[in-house]
Amino acid sequence: MTKVGLVMRKIQFAEAQGPRIYAERLQALSRELGVEIVFVAPDRHVSGYDQAPGYEYEKGDLVNYDLVLEQLDRERIEHVIYTVSGFTFLKMFRDKAVLFPHSYPHPDLTGYEMMKPFYSIVDKAVVHTDYLKGLFRADWGVTDVDVIPIGFEEELAERHYDPSQVVENRILWIGRDEPNRRPDLPLEYARRNPDKDVVMAMGGLRYRESMKRYDIPSNVTLKFALSRDEVFELMNSAKVYWSSSRFDTFSMPLAEAMAMGKLVVKPEHPCYGHIASTHTFAGSESNWFELLNMAAAHPRRVSEDNRDQAFSRFGGRVMKAGYEKFYSGWL
């Protein structure tokens, strides 16, 4: 098998959220395509928290090139997918290095100024959406960009789909305790709407501690580090899925919510333009609470239109076909 290195932060491999899910999914489908994905991460922990002062985001990765290169040399890996822009300089050592961004230098994201110098030398990327492809062209003049969605697990979306189990007043929010995700908004929505059952699911166990700083209303249930089966089971039980993030490069839970037939309330930012179907409602903090109440009161329990759209655009088979085409050229 041809080996491809997937470079991510150590903490990203450790937590049950987007980056690790992407990594495991890529590894499984690549194996079917005759490609071995080798996980590569700096052995040093710069910080256990992405936003610890002085160690935010890419800054911490600059000291770890030696460890990454040692692993690549040991495995005799020439082709590399790196997900953190701080590793852009890998192209000095491996000419077959491609960026799959887990973040982007956008003003709505903390630390975006720090990312800019790295993006200025990117020459090839794989992204999740056409919107991001457009940004690479407009902001950095990068045109060698493939769009491949992070396909959800279709078998889980089939196994856990049961409209009879939908709780009519349940609003589901999935995210992290970070400024970009705005976890304060679902808490405020729950305070103003005590009749709603609000569930907030966090990807990492570390947020169990950070969420203690909030006053949690009695109608809010917090969940941490759920398994993939637990995510889809929980998703099935909600009537409405809500994202309140300022900006996103993945938006994986939104695609999964569509696949589970949820009525979706999302930000009106164009980075979410691909989340579009009959029952996806875009808004902002000025009208989200009203949209959530309208969606919860909708006569439909589920949206088959949303579900069909998700399977056709974001299913695992779409992701596999995308990487099959990408590998045939890149490798």
C-alpha positions in Angstrom: 0.0 0.0 0.0 1.1 3.6 -0.7 1.6 5.4 2.6 0.2 8.9 3.2 1.0 10.8 6.4 -1.9 12.7 8.1 -0.4 15.4 10.3 -2.6 16.8 13.1 -2.0 18.1 16.6 -1.8 15.4 19.3 -4.9 16.8 21.1 -6.9 16.6 17.9 -6.2 12.9 17.7 -7.3 12.5 21.3 -10.7 14.1 21.3 -14.1 12.9 20.0 -14.8 15.8 17.6 -14.3 16.9 14.0 -10.6 16.4 13.4 -10.4 12.9 14.8 -13.6 11.9 13.2 -12.3 13.1 9.8 -9.0 11.3 10.4 -10.6 7.9 11.2 -13.0 8.2 8.3 -10.2 9.1 5.9 -8.1 6.2 7.1 -10.9 3.7 6.7 -11.9 4.7 3.2 -8.3 5.1 2.0 -7.6 1.5 3.1 -10.4 0.4 0.7 -8.6 2.4 -2.0 -5.2 0.8 -1.4 -3.8 3.7 0.6 -2.5 3.5 4.1 -3.1 6.7 6.2 -0.4 6.9 8.9 -1.3 9.3 11.8 1.5 11.7 12.6 1.5 14.1 15.5 4.1 16.0 17.5 4.8 13.8 20.6 5.3 16.9 22.7 2.2 18.5 24.2 2.6 22.3 23.9 -0.6 22.8 25.9 -3.6 20.8 26.8 -5.8 23.8 25.8 -5.7 25.4 22.3 -6.2 28.9 23.8 -3.7 28.9 26.7 -1.9 32.3 26.6 1.2 32.1 24.4 0.3 28.8 22.9 -2.7 29.5 20.7 -3.2 27.5 17.6 -0.3 27.4 15.1 2.2 29.1 17.3 2.7 26.0 19.3 3.3 23.8 16.2 6.5 25.7 15.1 8.6 23.8 17.7 7.5 20.4 16.5 8.8 20.1 13.0 11.7 17.8 14.0 9.4 15.3 15.6 7.0 15.2 12.6 9.9 14.8 10.1 11.4 12.0 12.2 8.1 10.1 12.0 7.8 10.7 8.2 11.3 9.5 7.6 10.9 6.5 9.8 7.8 5.5 7.9 9.3 6.5 4.5 6.4 8.7 3.8 6.6 11.2 0.9 3.0 12.2 0.6 1.5 14.3 3.4 -1.8 15.8 4.3 -1.5 18.4 7.0 -4.4 19.9 8.7 -2.8 22.7 10.7 -1.5 25.7 8.7 1.6 25.9 11.1 2.9 22.9 9.2 2.9 24.7 5.8 6.7 24.6 5.9 6.6 20.8 5.4 6.6 21.6 1.7 10.3 22.5 2.2 10.9 18.8 3.0 8.1 17.0 1.2 7.0 18.4 -2.2 3.9 16.3 -2.1 2.3 18.1 0.9 -1.3 19.3 0.7 -3.3 21.3 3.3 -6.7 20.2 4.5 -7.5 23.1 6.8 -9.2 22.6 10.1 -9.3 26.4 10.5 -8.9 29.4 8.2 -7.4 33.0 8.7 -10.8 34.6 8.9 -11.5 37.6 11.1 -14.3 35.7 13.0 -11.8 33.2 14.2 -9.5 33.7 17.2 -5.8 33.8 16.1 -6.5 34.5 12.5 -3.7 37.0 12.2 -1.3 34.3 13.3 -2.3 32.0 10.4 -1.8 34.5 7.6 1.9 34.1 7.0 1.5 30.3 6.7 -1.4 30.6 4.1 0.7 32.9 2.0 2.9 29.9 0.9 0.2 27.2 0.5 0.1 26.0 -3.1 -2.3 23.0 -2.9 -5.3 22.2 -0.7 -8.2 19.9 -0.2 -11.3 21.6 1.3 -14.7 20.7 2.5 -16.8 23.2 0.6 -16.9 25.3 -2.6 -17.0 28.4 -0.4 -13.6 27.6 1.0 -12.3 26.9 -2.5 -13.4 30.4 -3.4 -11.6 31.9 -0.5 -8.3 30.2 -1.4 -8.6 31.7 -4.8 -9.7 35.2 -3.7 -7.5 35.6 -0.6 -4.3 33.7 -1.6 -4.4 33.1 -5.3 -4.4 29.3 -4.8 -6.2 27.5 -7.6 -5.1 23.9 -7.1 -7.9 23.1 -4.7 -10.1 19.9 -4.6 -13.5 20.0 -2.9 -14.3 16.8 -1.0 -16.9 16.7 1.7 -16.3 14.9 5.0 -19.0 12.3 4.4 -21.1 11.2 7.3 -21.4 7.5 8.2 -24.4 6.5 6.1 -24.9 3.2 8.1 -25.3 5.2 11.4 -27.7 7.6 9.8 -29.8 4.6 8.6 -29.5 2.6 11.8 -30.5 5.4 14.2 -33.2 7.1 12.1 -36.6 6.7 13.8 -39.0 9.6 13.6 -41.2 8.1 16.3 -38.4 8.8 18.8 -38.3 12.6 18.1 -38.9 14.7 21.2 -41.0 17.6 19.9 -39.5 20.3 22.2 -35.8 19.2 22.0 -33.3 21.6 20.5 -29.8 20.1 19.9 -26.6 22.2 19.8 -23.2 20.6 19.2 -20.0 22.6 19.6 -17.2 23.6 22.0 -16.8 26.1 24.8 -15.0 28.6 22.5 -15.9 32.2 21.5 -16.4 31.3 17.9 -19.1 28.7 18.8 -21.0 31.1 21.2 -22.2 28.6 23.8 -23.7 31.4 25.8 -26.5 31.7 23.2 -28.1 28.3 23.7 -27.9 28.9 27.5 -29.7 32.2 27.1 -32.3 30.7 24.7 -33.0 28.0 27.3 -33.5 30.7 30.0 -36.0 32.5 27.9 -37.8 29.3 26.8 -38.2 27.1 29.8 -40.6 24.8 27.9 -37.8 23.7 25.6 -35.5 20.8 26.2 -32.1 22.1 25.2 -29.2 19.6 24.8 -25.6 20.9 24.3 -23.0 18.3 23.3 -19.3 19.1 23.6 -16.6 17.1 21.7 -14.0 17.0 24.5 -14.0 16.0 28.2 -12.0 19.2 28.9 -15.1 21.2 28.4 -16.7 19.6 31.4 -14.5 21.9 33.5 -14.8 25.0 31.5 -18.6 24.9 31.3 -18.7 25.2 35.1 -18.2 28.9 34.7 -21.7 29.3 33.3 -25.0 29.4 35.1 -26.7 26.3 33.5 -30.5 26.5 33.3 -32.4 23.5 34.6 -33.8 22.7 31.1 -30.3 22.3 29.6 -28.6 18.9 29.4 -24.8 18.9 28.9 -23.1 15.9 27.1 -19.4 15.4 26.6 -17.3 13.3 24.3 -20.1 11.1 22.9 -19.3 8.1 20.7 -20.5 8.2 17.1 -23.4 6.0 17.8 -24.4 8.2 20.7 -24.2 11.3 18.5 -26.6 9.9 15.9 -28.9 8.5 18.6 -29.0 11.9 20.3 -29.4 13.6 16.9 -32.4 11.4 16.1 -34.2 12.4 19.3 -34.1 16.1 18.6 -36.6 17.9 16.4 -34.4 21.0 15.7 -30.6 21.2 15.3 -29.0 24.7 15.8 -25.6 26.0 15.0 -24.6 29.4 16.4 -21.0 29.5 15.2 -19.5 32.6 13.6 -17.5 30.8 11.0 -16.8 27.1 10.2 -14.6 25.1 7.9 -16.2 21.7 8.7 -19.8 22.2 9.9 -20.0 18.4 10.1 -22.9 18.2 12.7 -25.0 20.4 10.3 -24.6 17.8 7.5 -25.3 15.0 10.0 -28.4 16.8 11.3 -29.7 17.0 7.7 -29.0 13.3 7.2 -31.1 12.6 10.3 -34.0 14.7 9.0 -33.7 17.5 11.5 -35.1 20.9 11.0 -32.0 23.0 10.9 -31.4 26.6 12.1 -28.0 27.9 11.0 -26.0 31.1 10.6 -26.6 33.2 7.5 -22.9 33.4 6.9 -22.0 32.2 3.3 -19.6 29.5 4.7 -22.8 27.6 5.5 -24.3 28.0 2.0 -23.9 24.3 1.3 -26.3 23.5 4.1 -29.3 24.2 2.0 -32.7 22.4 1.6 -36.4 22.9 2.2 -36.1 22.9 6.0 -32.8 24.7 6.7 -33.4 28.2 8.1 -30.7 30.8 8.1 -30.6 33.6 10.6 -28.5 35.5 13.2 -28.6 36.4 16.9 -31.3 39.0 16.0 -33.9 36.3 15.0 -32.5 32.9 16.0 -34.7 32.4 19.0 -37.8 33.1 17.0 -36.6 30.7 14.2 -36.0 28.0 16.8 -39.5 28.4 18.2 -41.0 28.3 14.7 -39.1 25.2 13.8 -40.0 23.5 17.0 -43.7 24.2 16.3 -43.5 23.1 12.7 -46.1 20.4 11.9 -43.4 18.1 10.4 -41.6 15.9 12.8 -38.7 15.3 10.4 -37.6 16.6 7.0 -37.2 14.0 4.3 -36.0 16.7 1.9 -33.1 17.5 4.2 -32.3 13.9 4.6 -32.3 13.2 0.8 -30.1 16.3 0.2 -27.6 15.2 2.8 -27.2 11.6 1.4 -26.8 12.9 -2.1 -24.2 15.6 -1.3 -22.4 14.6 2.0 -22.7 10.9 2.3 -19.7 8.6 2.9 -19.9 7.4 -0.7 -19.5 10.9 -2.0 -16.4 11.4 0.2 -14.9 8.1 -1.0 -15.5 8.9 -4.7 -13.8 12.3 -4.1 -10.7 10.8 -2.6 -10.5 8.1 -5.2 -10.3 10.8 -7.9 -7.9 12.9 -5.8 -5.5 10.0 -5.1 -5.4 9.0 -8.8 -3.9 12.3 -9.6 -1.8 13.2 -6.5 -0.2 9.8 -5.9 
